[in-house]
Each structure stands twice: as C-alpha cells, then as structure tokens.
Amino acid sequence: MRALFKVTALLAKVLLRFDGIEQAADTDALDALVRAAAEPNDSLVLRARTDRAAAQDLAQLVLDHWMATMPTSEAAA
C-alpha cells in the first residue's frame, strides 16, 4: 500500500509541476489535487496511508486528473 501511495504522490507532483505549482511533500501535493477535485474529500489523503480502499480511490482521482490532460482519441485520429 505504501508503494501505491508513493507512486500516486509522484504523479500528483508531476501534474502540479505542469501547472507551475511546486510541492515537495507527498501529502501536500496530494492535498492540492484533492482540493481541486469536483468533490473534495479532506480526509482522503490521510486515510489513504492506512486504508487500501482510500488509497485506491486517491490513485484513481489522480489518474483521472492525468487522463484529463491527454488528447481525446478523436483528436489523435
């Protein structure tokens, strides 16, 4: 579960850096993305350290944010 949390945080840091935001701490980077979500969940990052379901939800949130930055398949065709 720790590995999932760390990889999720790394992706969050990359996403934020694209937006010109520098966050050195894993928790800070994840908190920034969670707060920017359509339905922010203030406890998600804290719970993701110890709860597998929360870690998976957090990873999905960050991955969805990443995928939203990709071109659509129609534009690629």
Rosetta silent file (secondary structure, phi, psi, omega in degrees, C-alpha in Angstrom):
SEQUENCE: MRALFKVTALLAKVLLRFDGIEQAADTDALDALVRAAAEPNDSLVLRARTDRAAAQDLAQLVLDHWMATMPTSEAAA
SCORE:     score description
SCORE:     0.000 S_00000001
   1 L     0.000  -34.798  178.320    0.000    0.000    0.000 S_00000001
   2 H   -60.510  -40.995 -179.829    2.932    2.321    0.695 S_00000001
   3 H   -62.399  -42.204  177.903    4.139    1.865   -2.882 S_00000001
   4 H   -60.980  -44.119  179.364    0.713    2.823   -4.262 S_00000001
   5 H   -61.175  -45.526 -176.933    0.676    5.950   -2.080 S_00000001
   6 H   -66.666  -42.008  179.229    4.210    6.968   -3.159 S_00000001
   7 H   -66.862  -39.696  177.474    3.551    6.439   -6.890 S_00000001
   8 H   -61.741  -42.916  178.837    0.273    8.342   -6.603 S_00000001
   9 H   -64.914  -39.846  178.417    2.086   11.217   -4.881 S_00000001
  10 H   -61.780  -44.648  177.946    4.788   11.265   -7.561 S_00000001
  11 H   -64.118  -38.584  177.026    2.185   11.541  -10.309 S_00000001
  12 H   -61.259  -41.561  179.150    0.433   14.301   -8.353 S_00000001
  13 H   -63.881  -39.998  178.289    3.725   16.225   -8.138 S_00000001
  14 H   -64.039  -45.676  178.882    4.248   15.896  -11.895 S_00000001
  15 H   -59.703  -44.302 -179.931    0.721   17.144  -12.597 S_00000001
  16 H   -66.089  -38.652  179.317    1.177   20.105  -10.290 S_00000001
  17 H   -61.812  -37.482  175.772    4.544   20.961  -11.804 S_00000001
  18 H   -59.559  -30.640  178.989    2.851   21.178  -15.233 S_00000001
  19 L   -88.646    4.073  179.110    0.583   23.794  -13.644 S_00000001
  20 L    80.670   18.303 -179.812    3.595   25.678  -12.249 S_00000001
  21 L  -110.519  125.987 -179.582    2.998   24.556   -8.669 S_00000001
  22 L  -103.631  121.731  176.783    5.888   23.050   -6.721 S_00000001
  23 L  -130.728  112.364 -177.968    5.022   20.723   -3.835 S_00000001
  24 L   -79.066  -36.254 -176.499    7.928   18.827   -2.273 S_00000001
  25 L   -84.828  138.185  179.029    5.940   16.825    0.274 S_00000001
  26 H   -55.016  -50.464 -176.853    3.813   13.895   -0.876 S_00000001
  27 H   -61.475  -40.633  179.819    0.910   14.845    1.365 S_00000001
  28 H   -63.886  -42.097  179.874    0.953   18.485    0.233 S_00000001
  29 H   -65.093  -44.562  179.736    0.877   17.502   -3.435 S_00000001
  30 H   -66.307  -42.008  177.416   -1.958   15.049   -2.912 S_00000001
  31 H   -58.842  -41.504 -179.518   -3.919   17.515   -0.779 S_00000001
  32 H   -61.350  -42.689  179.762   -3.605   20.148   -3.525 S_00000001
  33 H   -71.461  -38.518  179.223   -5.069   17.797   -6.138 S_00000001
  34 H   -64.430  -41.335  179.074   -7.826   16.530   -3.854 S_00000001
  35 H   -64.758  -28.157 -179.516   -8.867   20.103   -3.033 S_00000001
  36 H   -83.489   -8.059 -178.085   -9.035   20.856   -6.766 S_00000001
  37 L   -69.023  160.476 -179.954  -11.339   17.888   -7.419 S_00000001
  38 L   -60.221  -37.248  178.143  -15.007   18.362   -8.239 S_00000001
  39 L  -126.906   82.590 -176.501  -15.966   16.835   -4.890 S_00000001
  40 L   -58.273  141.509  178.566  -13.081   17.466   -2.462 S_00000001
  41 L  -127.728   98.820 -172.568  -12.642   14.911    0.315 S_00000001
  42 L   -60.991  -26.614 -176.682  -10.470   16.383    3.053 S_00000001
  43 L   -94.788   -4.042 -173.947   -9.785   13.069    4.787 S_00000001
  44 H   -60.445  -46.491 -177.915   -8.927   11.028    1.687 S_00000001
  45 H   -63.291  -44.518  179.473   -5.162   11.643    1.768 S_00000001
  46 H   -62.531  -45.019 -179.719   -4.905   10.865    5.472 S_00000001
  47 H   -68.389  -28.618 -176.421   -6.972    7.683    5.129 S_00000001
  48 H   -65.596  -19.315  178.788   -5.019    6.567    2.036 S_00000001
  49 L   -73.410  -25.221 -173.970   -1.942    5.878    4.148 S_00000001
  50 L  -125.789  -11.233 -175.098   -3.687    3.117    6.118 S_00000001
  51 L  -119.179  117.363 -176.623   -6.821    2.121    4.167 S_00000001
  52 H   -58.657  -43.612 -179.192   -6.457    0.199    0.901 S_00000001
  53 H   -62.244  -41.627  178.601   -9.813    1.368   -0.486 S_00000001
  54 H   -66.652  -38.194  177.838   -8.938    5.009    0.217 S_00000001
  55 H   -63.343  -40.558  177.701   -5.506    4.521   -1.394 S_00000001
  56 H   -67.719  -39.852  177.654   -7.185    3.112   -4.499 S_00000001
  57 H   -63.282  -42.079  179.811   -9.711    5.977   -4.572 S_00000001
  58 H   -65.209  -44.309  178.175   -6.900    8.506   -4.276 S_00000001
  59 H   -60.954  -40.810  178.946   -4.906    6.817   -7.039 S_00000001
  60 H   -64.781  -40.634  178.539   -7.999    6.814   -9.272 S_00000001
  61 H   -60.402  -46.952 -179.149   -8.594   10.516   -8.617 S_00000001
  62 H   -67.885  -41.346  178.447   -5.005   11.396   -9.573 S_00000001
  63 H   -63.817  -39.815  176.446   -5.069    9.089  -12.600 S_00000001
  64 H   -61.571  -40.355  177.735   -8.347   10.645  -13.770 S_00000001
  65 H   -62.994  -42.215  178.473   -6.746   14.074  -13.464 S_00000001
  66 H   -62.273  -47.310 -178.055   -3.780   12.824  -15.512 S_00000001
  67 H   -64.001  -29.521  178.168   -6.019   11.317  -18.184 S_00000001
  68 L   -66.734  -17.743  179.418   -7.927   14.593  -18.461 S_00000001
  69 L   -88.559   -9.561 -178.423   -4.709   16.208  -19.697 S_00000001
  70 L   -84.430  149.776  176.833   -4.366   13.726  -22.570 S_00000001
  71 L   -66.082  149.663  178.332   -5.775   14.428  -26.021 S_00000001
  72 L   -70.481  160.284 -179.078   -9.038   12.669  -26.822 S_00000001
  73 H   -64.658  -30.085  178.546   -8.951    9.701  -29.168 S_00000001
  74 H   -66.283  -38.997 -179.923  -10.857   11.689  -31.801 S_00000001
  75 H   -70.638  -29.155 -178.862   -8.161   14.355  -31.857 S_00000001
  76 H   -77.143  -22.959 -175.680   -5.459   11.714  -32.189 S_00000001
  77 L   -78.905    0.000    0.000   -7.119   10.069  -35.193 S_00000001
